Amino acid sequence: MPGFCKSVSLDEIREKDYVLTPGRHIGLPEDEDDFDLAERFGKLRAELAEQMKEEVRLNQLIRENLAKLEFKE
C-alpha cells in the first residue's frame, strides 16, 4: 500500500544500501490534495493579525492592573 507499507526483497534492500527508512521503500500515497497554500496562508495571516491585536489589548490590561497594585517594602 503506497504511503503505508511494502514488502520488499532482500535484493531491493541491498540495492538501497540496507537503508530501512520507510520513505525509501513505501513512497507516498497517490492522494490528490486540494490544499491551496495561498488560501491557507491568507487565513493564517488574518488569524495572526487578530491574535496580535488581542496581545496589545491584553498587555495594556496587564499594565493597568499592575499599576493598581501597591507594594509596601
C-alpha positions as CSV (number, residue, x, y, z in Angstrom):
1,M,0.0,0.0,0.0
2,P,1.8,3.2,-1.1
3,G,2.4,5.5,1.8
4,F,1.7,2.9,4.4
5,C,3.6,-0.4,3.9
6,K,5.5,-2.5,1.4
7,S,7.1,-6.0,1.4
8,V,10.4,-5.9,-0.4
9,S,13.0,-8.5,-1.3
10,L,16.4,-8.7,0.3
11,D,17.9,-7.7,-3.1
12,E,15.9,-4.4,-3.1
13,I,17.2,-3.7,0.4
14,R,20.8,-4.4,-0.7
15,E,20.2,-2.0,-3.7
16,K,19.3,0.7,-1.2
17,D,22.5,0.0,0.8
18,Y,20.5,-1.6,3.6
19,V,18.8,1.7,4.5
20,L,15.4,0.8,6.0
21,T,14.0,4.3,6.2
22,P,10.3,3.9,5.3
23,G,10.4,6.8,2.8
24,R,12.9,4.8,0.7
25,H,10.6,1.9,0.4
26,I,6.9,2.8,0.8
27,G,6.8,6.0,-1.2
28,L,3.9,8.4,-0.9
29,P,0.2,7.7,-1.3
30,E,-1.4,8.8,-4.6
31,D,-3.9,11.0,-2.9
32,E,-4.9,14.2,-4.7
33,D,-4.6,17.0,-2.2
34,D,-6.8,20.0,-2.7
35,F,-4.6,22.1,-0.4
36,D,-4.4,25.7,-1.5
37,L,-1.3,27.3,0.0
38,A,-2.3,30.9,-0.9
39,E,-5.8,30.4,0.7
40,R,-4.4,28.7,3.8
41,F,-1.6,31.3,4.2
42,G,-4.2,34.1,3.9
43,K,-6.3,32.6,6.7
44,L,-3.3,32.1,8.9
45,R,-2.1,35.7,8.3
46,A,-5.6,37.0,9.2
47,E,-5.6,34.8,12.4
48,L,-2.2,36.1,13.4
49,A,-3.2,39.7,12.9
50,E,-6.2,39.2,15.2
51,Q,-4.1,37.5,17.8
52,M,-1.6,40.3,17.7
53,K,-4.4,42.9,18.3
54,E,-5.5,40.8,21.2
55,E,-1.9,40.7,22.5
56,V,-1.8,44.5,22.5
57,R,-5.2,44.7,24.4
58,L,-4.1,42.1,27.0
59,N,-0.7,43.8,27.5
60,Q,-2.4,47.1,28.2
61,L,-4.8,45.4,30.6
62,I,-1.9,43.8,32.5
63,R,-0.1,47.2,32.7
64,E,-3.3,48.8,34.1
65,N,-3.7,46.1,36.7
66,L,-0.1,46.2,37.7
67,A,-0.3,50.0,38.2
68,K,-3.2,49.4,40.6
69,L,-1.1,47.3,42.9
70,E,0.6,48.9,45.9
71,F,3.6,47.2,47.3
72,K,4.9,48.1,50.8
73,E,8.6,47.5,51.4
